[in-house]
Amino acid sequence: MQSNAIEVSDHPAEECGIFGVYGVSGAAGLIHRGLFSLQHRGQEGCGIVVSDGEHVRSHKGQGLVSEVFADPSVLPSDWNRGIGHVRYSTTGSTRIHNVQPLVVECVDGIWSLAHNGNLTNADKLRRMYQDAGAIFQTSTDSEVLVHILADPMYRRRPQRVARALAELHGAFSFLIMTKDCVMAARDPHGFRPLSIGRVGDGYVFASETCAMAQTGATYLRDVEPGELVTIDETGLHSSMFADPPEHKAHCVFEMVYFARPDSMVFGRNVHAVRMLYGACLAKEHPVEADIVIAVPDSGNSAALGYSRTSGIPFDFGFIRNHYIGRTFIMPQVEKRAASVDMKLAVLPEVVRGKRVVVVDDSIVRGTTIRHRVAWLRSAGAVEVHVRISCPPVAHPCFYGIDFPTREELIAGGQSVEEIREFIGADTLGYLSEEGLLSPFENAPDYCKACFSGVYPLDVEGQGDKSRHESLSPELPFQ
Ligand code: AMP
């Protein structure tokens, strides 16, 4: 295992959700519902590919699942297999070409792919194939897998998919569909979640179990790190495509922020873990106050945990407009700033004259919490104590969570006291790293690089690039 503290800038990253089905008539409808439940993982574009074993149809577009699939008859309703994707990305992003699943025609048929994560050796592989004459259709890192699969070196040998996956470094949960089967694979470190469920005689795959509950599927198990699961007409087959590393590297930020509270992620219920974070915060950073409020929805569970442990009553200090999407998921900063203002409203009747503890999941640039502290004060709060249910985010992520450059991360260059002053809070308390890992018996199996700067896997020179200098630039067509 390689551990190296790296002081670097960011690069294109993707936070996505994937959902797949095999052996269930009406796969398109099921995937539609699955993606709808995974919408929080990406709001920029989405797509579904379905097959009846002979033919393949796909539909994708930019926007929310409800927008792209406003007409449900756009795909055949009775085909029995398929995969889908919701996408968020930071650069090269708003192009329809980058919306997944990728669908390609190889010499041996049509392959479809959906990816969640970020490949750290994608630029190297892309350059290698481009040097050899390959033409790339997208600027996503995911497309390199297509080229490896089509490479005669792999195509003509047994265990082609396993061998191709073994070439990839970084974070990946992949769904792959051929005319015969649907496959699911997870990188050997298990950075991103991926689980398997059953519906009748068929199977589903989902980034998070919340999508299973909402599609009537029953959770079976997780795809193991380093495992390739293939489902075809003979059933489920499993093989390992890589040896397990000494420690896994489950992304702890899935627990802090990204995953939905009703999901089981890495074997733990997300809401329960966040409650523990709140409880731990209350012990690490107690304060005399009248009410505890959450920044909804990201701070809800931790705020409840803080309230129960501190004994300070919980109340609703902010009301959220549910008709606006997840703010951070809008890549352009201007769009974010405008929608932050539209997203929350303060309840002056709750906070006026009160000493308020406000709990949120994380501070990235610090702009949103700063606004919120100001609103609370103008609504009459006499003290505002900010509690954050993770340590300071001080380092970029190379494994699929979109954080800005270290320079843009407020904790990248400023102390807690300087951040407190910037956001205008009376006190500011972050959860410690020990607190962050305290819910887990297998704490060494979690990646916390965004807090510690210690990366569990080499980032292969990506840190030298700015986020706008990818080797996979915007292609000249739209
Ligand atoms: P800010 O400090 O203004 O940059 O925004 C921080 C807020 O954005 C946090 O409270 C989270 O709710 C949310 N957030 C943090 N990290 C991410 C991320 N990587 N992707 C999407 N949203 C995030």
Boltz pocket constraint, residues with backbone or C-beta under 6 A from the ligand:
constraints:
  - pocket:
      binder: B
      contacts: [[A, 257], [A, 298], [A, 328], [A, 329], [A, 360], [A, 361], [A, 362], [A, 363], [A, 364], [A, 365], [A, 366], [A, 367], [A, 368], [A, 369], [A, 401], [A, 402], [A, 403]]
      max_distance: 6.0
